[in-house]
């Protein structure tokens, strides 16, 4: 196997990779992103097939010794073009401090969007890429059929969001830059806006078609979004002699709501 060795930051290949790593607009324009690490690349291949089918266009590795896992994966990708970067240049492309030893340039998959979903997640203004990745992972694990992300949400296909999702983006249809008001109005079921005050989550019949709306990590949902949803709900929390916490974080609230729906459906 031969590698193209790139040592200059002015190299056009490196400049493209750097833009894709840093810029959501570039990812949308090119329809491509970077997968960081053996697990994500293997998940991508397991979902979409062989490298030529999957859309893996380039493998990127750092100088020096790779991990056993990365070396084994590289040997299975002998037909994919590979570039080698100096360690510091490679580190500029990866979202974690400790480099995983392998990146892949891939086409962003376009999964079919269900027209009449019975279980949906709607996210409004989620800013942290790790949070959104984790929330999408929870959605995929609980059986959500489609996730709608508002215009102000962070990019679901950034390297950090992909790392948080651990493959969720490959199996969960995602509508980015969605008009949540329109989606709420069009949803054929009951939509639940998660708030600090409302009906208890556990008092709801979630066996019917359900959509949960989760808001910004600090500010919560916008008033118009709350008003458009069918119901306003809250997650009851324990009281102690010292009081209770103010609220759950967005990721925890998402997990509680989605898996309560899964629990109720499984009992039917």
VENLINSUL-V638944 format. One record per backbone hydrogen bond with DSSP energy under -1.0 kcal/mol. NH is the residue of the N-H (numbers start at 0). CO is the residue of the C=O. If there is no record, write none. Layout:
nh: {NH:NH}
co: {CO:CO}
This chain:
nh: {3:5:10:14:15:16:17:18:19:20:21:22:26:27:28:29:30:32:34:36:40:41:42:43:44:45:46:47:48:52:53:54:55:56:57:58:59:60:62:70:71:72:73:74:76:79:82:83:84:89:90:92:102:103:104:105:106:107:119:120:121:122:123:131:132:133:134:135:136:137:138:139:140:141:143:144:146:147:148:149:152:153:157:161:162:163:164:165:167:169:170:171:174:177:179:182:183:184:185:186:188:189:191:192:193:194:198:200:202:203:205:209:210:211:212:213:215:219:225:226:227:228:230:232:233:239:242:252:253:254:255:256:257:258:259:260:261:262:263:264:265:267}
co: {81:83:7:10:11:12:13:14:15:16:17:18:22:23:24:25:26:105:103:101:36:37:38:39:40:41:42:43:44:49:49:50:50:104:104:80:102:82:84:66:67:68:69:70:73:76:58:3:60:85:86:89:59:34:57:32:54:30:209:145:211:147:213:127:128:129:130:131:132:133:134:135:136:137:138:118:172:120:174:122:149:125:154:157:158:159:160:161:164:166:167:167:146:148:177:178:179:180:181:182:186:208:210:230:212:232:231:233:199:200:203:117:189:119:191:121:219:215:221:222:223:224:190:192:198:242:239:248:249:250:251:252:253:254:255:256:257:258:259:260:261:264}
